[in-house]
């Protein structure tokens, strides 16, 4: 429980309230997943810089000194470590911002100096951090966690130290002796010749130690002249360099408050801005979604006659256009939904019945959302085969266009293809790729999602067909997308991910996939080039996302795969037997 609380505390420290309403500087205009991702990147950078500045100042006040004094109480005075007589000026030690594990193929780049960071802050009009003693982000978080309570200070911390030795490998003995003195347990040691000029060796040491003692160890290492630099790579969600992301669908409950605010009472351009009845209706449905928790049945919405009328208008239009312009996978699922009386013109489908339908076909399920989720949170839900869907209906005065996702867009645009196994797999892989990705990579993934899942085209018997939800639920843009008034390009994730998008008018460029399988293959190759230093997989049995970061996990996975291959091989042999 203590570890969970610490992880939540640190998540809150670096989280921002992602409220993109006009009072927070977000432009009053149509929202999109990509737009939100870019805005989020900017705000996160600004907020993170402010939070770290506050944390560094806090780290230099009496609370940090008290924390270190408390740590020293656990170590006899005669065991205080002196690695070397030389005591450099701590204010001149580097503030390392980028951590690179020691591996054979990894090039470790020299860190930026603290003075460079100060000058950058001054250029931005900010006060430079003073007396931060070379603390890194990880160390600030570790110090804050250790100082929160005596129990937190004494809690065991798994961590890794990357130390650059100036005086040769013989210095390693002093490090190991220091770890022993501070009652740490070494789990792994790895060394290599350094590629940094003036440094003899880079050493990676994985260890377990109490937080208080780990702070003392770091302080002692920083005071030694034997080392060019020392990086802390903390684990157990203490480090912002090991980003938090949901590991189980129940943890999406921690993300559902990160909502964008595009509401009819905030934007005069919204079709329902002047309609008090509609605005009140939107608030009621939003509150239902906000109250939803994992495992709850999806709340039933009693749609009004006006909302059903709006649904009927759009439904009949899509019903007329889909046979000619939608891809085969969409048409097949659409027909299946009609056969099961989920798609009918006299009522809106409920999310629960649609969720049950998807679960039977592809394992996807639905979760109610109060509005447009931030890009990171929305994409993360796809990793669990969960689609976050709104339940409110667009305003009756604008039945064929909505400036935001509504239930008609979700139901007619997204749901049929989520019932197709190949497309469902593609959607989940986008979600898995987003877990732990950087803000810049979230922007790129959002752009890929925009040009595929929302506005994607594919080839079918030499003709261009639509599979994007934004096209299939908007007949005007659908007809534009298949005309000669726009440009069609082959889907290549690397170029698609950086293509500027248009959210005010029809897209000038659309990307055409050869097939869903071809799109998945290209997407997988592109994702392999991303910066995330680990791989993840979704375990369908436990419904958890697993980080493949240990030999034991990989061996277990290989054993499971071998068992599956054995079953498949046996099935082939049985089918080949003569009658």
C-alpha positions as CSV (number, residue, x, y, z in Angstrom):
1,X,0.0,0.0,0.0
2,X,2.9,2.4,0.8
3,X,4.4,1.8,-2.6
4,X,1.1,2.5,-4.3
5,X,0.6,5.7,-2.3
6,X,4.1,6.8,-3.2
7,X,3.6,6.1,-6.9
8,X,0.3,8.0,-6.8
9,X,1.9,10.9,-5.1
10,X,4.6,11.2,-7.6
11,X,2.2,10.9,-10.5
12,X,0.2,13.7,-9.1
13,X,3.4,15.8,-8.7
14,X,4.1,15.7,-12.4
15,X,0.5,15.6,-13.6
16,X,-1.4,18.6,-14.8
17,X,-5.1,19.3,-14.7
18,X,-5.7,18.9,-18.4
19,X,-8.5,21.3,-18.7
20,X,-8.3,22.8,-22.2
21,X,-11.1,25.3,-21.8
22,X,-10.8,28.8,-23.0
23,X,-10.1,30.2,-19.6
24,X,-6.9,28.1,-19.6
25,X,-5.6,29.5,-22.8
26,X,-6.9,26.8,-25.1
27,X,-8.4,28.4,-28.3
28,X,-12.1,28.3,-28.7
29,X,-12.3,26.1,-31.7
30,X,-13.0,22.6,-32.8
31,X,-10.9,20.0,-30.8
32,X,-9.0,17.0,-32.1
33,X,-6.9,14.3,-30.6
34,X,-3.8,15.6,-32.2
35,X,-4.5,19.2,-31.2
36,X,-4.9,18.1,-27.6
37,X,-1.6,16.1,-27.7
38,X,0.3,19.1,-28.9
39,X,-1.2,21.4,-26.4
40,X,-0.6,18.9,-23.6
41,X,3.1,18.6,-24.6
42,X,3.5,22.4,-24.2
43,X,1.7,22.6,-20.9
44,X,3.4,19.5,-19.4
45,X,6.8,21.0,-20.2
46,X,5.9,24.3,-18.6
47,X,4.3,22.6,-15.6
48,X,7.2,20.1,-15.1
49,X,9.8,22.9,-15.1
50,X,7.8,24.8,-12.5
51,X,7.3,21.7,-10.3
52,X,11.0,20.7,-10.5
53,X,12.0,24.3,-9.6
54,X,9.8,24.1,-6.5
55,X,11.1,20.6,-5.7
56,X,14.7,21.7,-5.9
57,X,14.0,24.6,-3.6
58,X,12.3,22.3,-1.2
59,X,15.2,19.9,-1.4
60,X,17.5,22.6,-0.1
61,X,15.5,23.6,2.9
62,X,15.4,22.1,6.3
63,X,13.2,19.1,5.2
64,X,16.0,17.7,3.1
65,X,18.6,18.3,5.9
66,X,16.2,16.6,8.3
67,X,15.8,13.7,5.9
68,X,19.6,13.2,5.6
69,X,20.0,13.5,9.3
70,X,17.4,10.8,9.8
71,X,19.2,8.7,7.3
72,X,22.5,9.1,9.2
73,X,20.9,7.9,12.3
74,X,20.6,4.5,10.8
75,X,24.4,4.4,10.2
76,X,27.0,4.3,13.0
77,X,29.2,7.4,13.0
78,X,32.4,5.4,12.5
79,X,30.9,3.9,9.3
80,X,30.4,7.2,7.5
81,X,32.0,6.8,4.2
82,X,34.8,8.9,2.8
83,X,35.6,7.7,-0.7
84,X,38.3,10.3,-1.2
85,X,39.7,13.3,0.5
86,X,38.9,15.6,-2.4
87,X,35.6,17.4,-1.8
88,X,34.5,19.4,-5.0
89,X,32.2,22.3,-4.9
90,X,28.7,20.6,-5.0
91,X,27.1,23.6,-6.7
92,X,29.3,22.9,-9.8
93,X,28.3,19.3,-10.1
94,X,26.2,18.6,-13.3
95,X,22.5,18.3,-13.3
96,X,21.9,15.2,-15.4
97,X,18.6,15.2,-17.3
98,X,18.9,12.2,-19.6
99,X,19.7,8.7,-18.3
100,X,21.0,6.0,-20.5
101,X,21.3,2.4,-19.3
102,X,24.7,0.8,-19.8
103,X,24.4,-1.5,-22.7
104,X,26.8,-2.7,-25.3
105,X,25.0,-0.9,-28.2
106,X,24.1,2.3,-26.4
107,X,26.0,5.5,-27.0
108,X,26.1,7.5,-23.8
109,X,26.1,11.2,-24.6
110,X,27.7,13.7,-22.3
111,X,25.2,15.4,-20.0
112,X,24.3,19.1,-20.2
113,X,26.0,21.1,-17.5
114,X,24.0,22.7,-14.8
115,X,25.3,26.1,-16.0
116,X,23.8,25.4,-19.4
117,X,20.5,24.6,-17.9
118,X,20.6,27.8,-15.9
119,X,21.4,29.9,-18.9
120,X,18.4,28.2,-20.8
121,X,16.2,29.1,-17.9
122,X,17.3,32.7,-17.9
123,X,16.7,32.9,-21.7
124,X,13.1,31.8,-21.0
125,X,12.8,34.6,-18.4
126,X,13.0,32.3,-15.4
127,X,15.1,32.4,-12.3
128,X,17.9,29.9,-12.3
129,X,17.8,27.2,-9.7
130,X,20.2,28.0,-6.8
131,X,22.0,25.6,-4.5
132,X,20.4,22.5,-6.0
133,X,23.6,20.5,-5.2
134,X,23.4,18.7,-8.5
135,X,20.2,16.9,-7.7
136,X,18.6,15.1,-10.6
137,X,14.9,14.7,-11.1
138,X,15.1,11.1,-9.8
139,X,17.0,12.2,-6.7
140,X,14.5,15.0,-6.0
141,X,11.6,12.5,-6.1
142,X,13.6,10.0,-4.0
143,X,14.3,12.7,-1.4
144,X,10.6,13.8,-1.3
145,X,9.4,10.2,-1.0
146,X,11.9,9.5,1.8
147,X,10.9,12.6,3.8
148,X,7.2,12.0,3.7
149,X,7.3,9.7,6.7
150,X,9.7,7.5,8.8
151,X,8.2,4.4,7.2
152,X,8.7,5.8,3.7
153,X,12.3,6.7,4.5
154,X,13.0,3.1,5.7
155,X,11.2,1.5,2.8
156,X,13.4,-0.6,0.5
157,X,14.1,1.0,-2.9
158,X,15.3,-0.9,-6.0
159,X,17.5,1.3,-8.1
160,X,20.3,1.3,-10.6
161,X,23.4,3.6,-10.5
162,X,25.3,4.4,-13.7
163,X,28.8,5.6,-12.6
164,X,31.6,6.9,-14.9
165,X,35.0,6.1,-13.5
166,X,37.8,8.5,-14.2
167,X,40.5,6.5,-12.5
168,X,40.0,3.0,-13.9
169,X,38.0,0.0,-12.9
170,X,39.9,-0.1,-9.5
171,X,37.4,2.6,-8.3
172,X,34.6,0.0,-8.5
173,X,35.9,-1.6,-5.3
174,X,35.3,1.7,-3.4
175,X,31.7,1.9,-4.7
176,X,30.9,-1.7,-3.7
177,X,32.4,-1.1,-0.2
178,X,30.3,2.0,0.1
179,X,27.2,0.1,-0.8
180,X,28.0,-2.5,1.8
181,X,28.6,0.2,4.4
182,X,25.1,1.6,3.7
183,X,23.6,-1.9,4.0
184,X,22.7,-2.2,0.4
185,X,22.4,-5.5,-1.6
186,X,24.0,-5.6,-5.0
187,X,21.9,-7.5,-7.5
188,X,23.8,-6.9,-10.8
189,X,27.1,-5.3,-11.9
190,X,28.0,-4.6,-15.5
191,X,30.9,-2.6,-16.9
192,X,32.4,-1.5,-20.2
193,X,35.0,0.9,-21.6
194,X,33.5,4.3,-21.8
195,X,33.0,6.1,-25.1
196,X,33.2,9.5,-23.3
197,X,36.6,11.3,-23.5
198,X,38.4,11.4,-20.2
199,X,36.4,8.5,-18.7
200,X,37.8,5.1,-18.3
201,X,34.8,2.9,-17.7
202,X,31.0,3.1,-17.4
203,X,29.6,0.8,-14.6
204,X,25.9,-0.2,-14.1
205,X,25.1,-1.3,-10.6
206,X,21.6,-2.6,-9.7
207,X,21.0,-2.6,-5.9
208,X,18.4,-2.7,-3.2
209,X,18.7,-0.2,-0.3
210,X,16.5,1.8,2.0
211,X,15.6,5.3,0.6
212,X,17.4,7.1,3.4
213,X,20.6,5.1,3.0
214,X,20.4,5.5,-0.8
215,X,20.3,9.3,-0.4
216,X,23.4,9.1,1.8
217,X,25.2,6.8,-0.7
218,X,24.4,9.2,-3.6
219,X,25.7,12.2,-1.5
220,X,29.0,10.3,-0.8
221,X,29.5,9.3,-4.5
222,X,28.8,12.9,-5.6
223,X,31.6,14.2,-3.3
224,X,34.2,11.9,-4.8
225,X,36.6,13.1,-7.4
226,X,37.1,9.6,-8.8
227,X,33.9,9.7,-10.8
228,X,33.1,11.8,-13.8
229,X,29.3,11.6,-13.2
230,X,26.8,9.4,-11.4
231,X,23.2,8.8,-12.5
232,X,20.4,7.4,-10.4
233,X,17.8,5.2,-12.2
234,X,15.1,4.7,-9.6
235,X,12.4,2.0,-9.9
236,X,9.1,1.3,-8.2
237,X,7.6,4.4,-9.9
238,X,9.8,6.8,-8.0
239,X,11.4,8.0,-11.1
240,X,9.8,10.2,-13.8
241,X,12.1,8.5,-16.2
242,X,10.2,5.3,-15.6
243,X,6.8,6.9,-16.4
244,X,3.6,5.7,-14.8
245,X,1.0,4.2,-17.0
246,X,-2.0,1.9,-16.3
247,X,-1.1,-1.8,-16.0
248,X,-4.7,-3.0,-15.6
249,X,-8.0,-1.6,-16.9
250,X,-9.1,-0.8,-13.4
251,X,-6.3,1.8,-13.3
252,X,-8.1,3.8,-16.0
253,X,-10.2,5.1,-13.1
254,X,-7.2,7.2,-12.2
255,X,-7.1,8.7,-15.7
256,X,-10.8,9.6,-16.3
257,X,-10.5,13.0,-14.6
258,X,-8.0,14.1,-17.2
259,X,-10.7,15.5,-19.6
260,X,-10.7,18.3,-22.1
261,X,-13.4,20.8,-21.6
262,X,-15.1,21.4,-24.9
263,X,-18.6,22.2,-23.6
264,X,-21.6,24.1,-25.1
265,X,-21.6,26.5,-22.2
266,X,-17.9,27.5,-22.8
267,X,-17.8,28.1,-26.5
268,X,-20.2,30.3,-28.4
269,X,-19.4,28.5,-31.6
270,X,-20.9,25.3,-30.2
271,X,-24.2,24.4,-31.8
272,X,-25.8,24.1,-28.4
273,X,-24.3,27.3,-26.8
274,X,-27.6,29.1,-26.7
275,X,-29.8,26.1,-25.8
276,X,-30.1,25.9,-22.0
277,X,-32.0,22.6,-22.2
278,X,-29.3,21.0,-24.2
279,X,-26.6,22.3,-22.0
280,X,-28.3,20.9,-18.9
281,X,-28.7,17.6,-20.6
282,X,-25.0,17.5,-21.5
283,X,-24.1,18.1,-17.9
284,X,-26.3,15.3,-16.6
285,X,-24.8,12.8,-19.0
286,X,-21.3,14.0,-18.3
287,X,-21.8,13.5,-14.5
288,X,-22.9,9.9,-15.2
289,X,-19.7,9.2,-17.0
290,X,-17.5,10.9,-14.3
291,X,-19.1,8.6,-11.7
292,X,-18.3,5.4,-13.6
293,X,-15.8,3.0,-12.1
294,X,-14.2,-0.1,-13.5
295,X,-16.5,-3.1,-13.2
296,X,-19.7,-1.1,-13.0
297,X,-22.4,-1.8,-15.6
298,X,-22.6,1.0,-18.2
299,X,-25.4,3.4,-17.1
300,X,-28.5,3.3,-19.2
301,X,-29.4,6.6,-20.9
302,X,-33.1,7.2,-21.7
303,X,-32.7,9.2,-25.0
304,X,-35.3,11.8,-25.8
305,X,-37.4,11.9,-28.9
306,X,-35.2,14.8,-30.3
307,X,-32.1,12.7,-29.8
308,X,-33.6,9.7,-31.5
309,X,-34.7,11.9,-34.4
310,X,-31.1,13.1,-34.8
311,X,-29.8,9.5,-34.7
312,X,-32.3,8.4,-37.3
313,X,-31.3,11.2,-39.7
314,X,-27.6,10.2,-39.6
315,X,-28.2,6.5,-39.5
316,X,-30.3,6.5,-42.7
317,X,-27.6,8.5,-44.5
318,X,-24.8,6.1,-43.5
319,X,-27.1,3.2,-44.4
320,X,-27.4,4.6,-47.9
321,X,-23.7,5.5,-48.4
322,X,-22.0,2.5,-46.7
323,X,-22.6,-0.1,-49.4
324,X,-20.8,1.9,-52.0
325,X,-18.1,3.7,-50.1
326,X,-17.3,1.8,-46.9
327,X,-14.7,-1.0,-46.7
328,X,-15.9,-4.6,-46.7
329,X,-15.1,-5.1,-43.0
330,X,-17.3,-2.2,-42.1
331,X,-20.1,-3.4,-44.2
332,X,-20.0,-6.9,-42.8
333,X,-20.1,-5.7,-39.2
334,X,-22.8,-3.1,-39.9
335,X,-25.0,-5.8,-41.3
336,X,-24.3,-8.0,-38.3
337,X,-25.3,-5.2,-36.0
338,X,-28.6,-4.8,-37.9
339,X,-29.3,-8.5,-37.8
340,X,-28.9,-8.5,-34.1
341,X,-31.3,-5.5,-33.8
342,X,-28.6,-3.3,-32.3
343,X,-28.6,-0.9,-35.3
344,X,-32.2,0.1,-35.8
345,X,-33.5,3.5,-36.8
346,X,-36.1,3.9,-34.0
347,X,-33.7,4.0,-31.0
348,X,-30.1,4.7,-30.1
349,X,-28.1,1.6,-29.1
350,X,-27.1,1.6,-25.5
351,X,-23.3,1.3,-24.8
352,X,-23.8,-1.8,-22.7
353,X,-25.4,-3.8,-25.5
354,X,-22.8,-2.5,-27.9
355,X,-20.0,-3.4,-25.5
356,X,-21.4,-7.0,-25.1
357,X,-21.5,-7.3,-28.9
358,X,-17.9,-6.2,-29.3
359,X,-16.7,-8.4,-26.5
360,X,-18.2,-11.5,-28.2
361,X,-16.5,-10.6,-31.5
362,X,-13.1,-9.1,-30.7
363,X,-12.7,-8.8,-26.9
364,X,-13.2,-5.0,-27.1
365,X,-15.4,-3.4,-24.5
366,X,-16.7,0.1,-23.9
367,X,-16.3,2.6,-21.1
368,X,-18.4,5.8,-20.9
369,X,-16.5,9.1,-21.2
370,X,-17.7,12.6,-20.4
371,X,-16.1,14.2,-23.4
372,X,-12.9,14.3,-25.4
373,X,-10.2,12.6,-23.5
374,X,-6.6,13.7,-23.6
375,X,-4.6,11.8,-26.3
376,X,-2.4,9.9,-23.8
377,X,-5.4,8.7,-21.7
378,X,-7.5,7.8,-24.7
379,X,-4.8,5.8,-26.5
380,X,-3.9,4.0,-23.2
381,X,-7.4,2.6,-23.0
382,X,-7.0,1.0,-26.4
383,X,-4.1,-1.1,-25.0
384,X,-6.7,-3.0,-22.8
385,X,-9.1,-3.3,-25.7
386,X,-11.3,-0.7,-24.2
387,X,-12.8,2.1,-26.2
388,X,-13.8,5.3,-24.3
389,X,-17.2,6.4,-25.7
390,X,-19.3,9.4,-25.1
391,X,-23.1,9.0,-24.5
392,X,-24.4,12.4,-25.3
393,X,-25.9,13.3,-28.7
394,X,-25.0,16.2,-31.0
395,X,-27.3,19.1,-31.2
396,X,-30.4,18.6,-33.4
397,X,-29.6,21.8,-35.4
398,X,-26.3,20.2,-36.6
399,X,-27.1,16.5,-37.2
400,X,-24.5,15.9,-40.0
401,X,-21.6,17.7,-38.3
402,X,-20.3,17.7,-34.7
403,X,-17.3,19.7,-33.4
404,X,-16.6,16.9,-31.0
405,X,-17.1,13.2,-30.6
406,X,-20.6,12.2,-29.7
407,X,-22.4,8.9,-29.4
408,X,-23.5,8.9,-33.0
409,X,-19.9,9.3,-34.2
410,X,-18.8,6.6,-31.8
411,X,-21.6,4.1,-32.7
412,X,-21.7,4.6,-36.5
413,X,-18.1,5.5,-37.0
414,X,-16.0,3.4,-34.6
415,X,-18.1,0.4,-33.4
416,X,-18.5,-1.6,-36.6
417,X,-14.8,-1.8,-37.3
418,X,-13.9,-2.6,-33.6
419,X,-16.0,-5.7,-34.3
420,X,-13.5,-6.7,-37.0
421,X,-10.6,-8.8,-35.6
422,X,-7.9,-7.3,-37.8
423,X,-8.9,-3.7,-37.2
424,X,-9.3,-4.4,-33.4
425,X,-5.8,-5.7,-33.3
426,X,-4.4,-2.6,-35.1
427,X,-6.3,-0.3,-32.6
428,X,-4.8,-2.2,-29.6
429,X,-1.3,-2.0,-31.0
430,X,-1.6,1.8,-31.3
431,X,-2.6,1.8,-27.6
432,X,0.2,-0.5,-26.5
433,X,2.7,1.7,-28.3
434,X,1.5,4.7,-26.4
435,X,2.2,3.3,-22.9
436,X,5.3,5.0,-21.6
437,X,5.9,7.0,-24.8
438,X,7.3,10.5,-24.6
439,X,5.0,13.5,-25.2
440,X,6.5,14.0,-28.6
441,X,5.8,10.4,-29.5
442,X,2.2,10.7,-28.2
443,X,1.8,13.5,-30.7
444,X,3.0,11.3,-33.5
445,X,0.9,8.3,-32.4
446,X,-2.1,10.7,-32.2
447,X,-1.4,11.9,-35.8
448,X,-1.2,8.3,-37.0
449,X,-4.5,7.6,-35.3
450,X,-6.0,10.7,-36.9
451,X,-5.1,9.7,-40.4
452,X,-6.1,6.0,-40.0
453,X,-8.7,5.2,-37.4
454,X,-10.4,8.6,-37.9
455,X,-9.8,9.5,-41.6
456,X,-8.3,6.4,-43.1
457,X,-8.8,5.0,-46.6
458,X,-7.9,1.5,-47.9
459,X,-7.8,-0.3,-51.2
460,X,-10.4,-2.9,-52.1
461,X,-10.4,-4.5,-55.5
462,X,-8.6,-1.5,-57.0
463,X,-11.0,1.0,-55.5
464,X,-10.6,3.4,-52.6
465,X,-12.9,2.7,-49.6
466,X,-13.3,4.4,-46.3
467,X,-12.6,2.9,-42.9
468,X,-12.1,6.0,-40.8
469,X,-14.8,6.8,-38.3
470,X,-14.7,10.5,-39.1
471,X,-15.5,9.7,-42.7
472,X,-18.1,7.1,-42.1
473,X,-20.1,9.3,-39.8
474,X,-19.8,12.5,-41.9
475,X,-21.1,12.0,-45.4
476,X,-19.8,15.4,-46.7
477,X,-16.2,14.6,-45.9
478,X,-16.7,11.0,-47.0
479,X,-17.6,12.1,-50.5
480,X,-14.7,14.6,-50.5
481,X,-12.2,11.9,-49.5
482,X,-13.0,9.6,-52.4
483,X,-13.1,12.4,-55.0
484,X,-10.3,13.9,-57.1
485,X,-10.3,17.1,-55.0
486,X,-7.8,15.8,-52.5
487,X,-4.5,14.0,-52.5
488,X,-4.1,10.2,-51.8
489,X,-0.8,9.0,-50.4
490,X,0.3,5.5,-49.5
491,X,0.2,4.9,-45.7
492,X,3.7,5.0,-44.3
493,X,3.7,5.6,-40.5
494,X,7.0,7.6,-40.4
495,X,5.7,10.3,-42.8
496,X,2.1,10.1,-41.7
497,X,3.1,10.8,-38.1
498,X,4.5,14.2,-39.0
499,X,1.9,15.3,-41.5
500,X,0.1,18.5,-40.6
501,X,-3.6,17.9,-40.2
502,X,-6.7,20.0,-40.9
503,X,-9.6,20.1,-38.3
504,X,-11.5,23.1,-39.5
505,X,-12.2,22.0,-43.1
506,X,-11.9,18.8,-45.1
507,X,-8.5,17.1,-45.2
508,X,-6.4,18.0,-48.3
509,X,-4.4,14.7,-47.8
510,X,-5.6,11.2,-47.0
511,X,-3.5,8.1,-46.5
512,X,-4.4,4.9,-48.2
513,X,-3.5,1.5,-46.7
514,X,-3.1,-1.6,-48.9
515,X,-5.0,-3.5,-46.2
516,X,-5.3,-3.7,-42.4
517,X,-2.6,-6.4,-42.3
518,X,-0.2,-4.2,-44.3
519,X,-0.9,-1.2,-42.1
520,X,-0.2,-3.3,-39.0
521,X,3.1,-4.6,-40.4
522,X,4.3,-1.1,-41.3
523,X,3.1,0.2,-37.9
524,X,5.0,-2.5,-36.0
525,X,8.3,-1.7,-37.8
526,X,7.9,2.0,-37.1
527,X,7.0,1.5,-33.4
528,X,10.3,-0.5,-33.0
529,X,12.2,2.7,-33.7
530,X,10.6,4.6,-30.8
531,X,12.7,5.7,-27.8
532,X,10.8,3.6,-25.2
533,X,13.5,1.3,-23.6
534,X,11.1,-1.6,-23.0
535,X,8.5,-3.7,-24.6
536,X,5.0,-4.4,-23.3
537,X,2.4,-7.0,-24.1
538,X,-1.3,-7.5,-23.1
539,X,-2.0,-10.7,-21.2
540,X,-5.6,-11.7,-22.2
541,X,-5.8,-14.1,-19.3
542,X,-5.1,-11.6,-16.5
543,X,-6.2,-8.6,-18.6
544,X,-3.0,-6.8,-17.5
545,X,-0.2,-5.1,-19.5
546,X,3.1,-6.7,-18.7
547,X,6.4,-4.9,-19.1
548,X,8.9,-7.3,-20.6
549,X,11.9,-6.2,-18.6
550,X,13.3,-9.4,-17.1
551,X,14.6,-12.8,-18.3
552,X,12.0,-14.6,-16.1
553,X,9.1,-12.8,-17.8
554,X,10.5,-13.6,-21.2
555,X,11.1,-17.2,-20.4
556,X,7.5,-17.5,-19.2
557,X,6.3,-15.9,-22.4
558,X,8.4,-18.2,-24.5
559,X,7.1,-21.3,-22.6
560,X,3.5,-20.1,-23.3
561,X,4.3,-19.6,-27.0
562,X,5.9,-23.0,-27.3
563,X,2.7,-24.5,-25.8
564,X,0.6,-22.7,-28.4
565,X,2.9,-23.8,-31.2
566,X,2.7,-27.4,-30.1
567,X,-1.2,-27.2,-30.2
568,X,-1.1,-25.7,-33.7
569,X,1.4,-28.3,-34.9
570,X,-0.7,-31.1,-33.5
571,X,-3.8,-29.6,-35.2
572,X,-2.0,-29.5,-38.6
573,X,-0.9,-33.2,-38.2
574,X,-4.4,-34.3,-37.5
575,X,-5.8,-32.4,-40.5
576,X,-3.3,-34.1,-42.7
577,X,-4.2,-37.6,-41.6
578,X,-6.0,-39.6,-44.4
579,X,-9.5,-40.6,-43.7
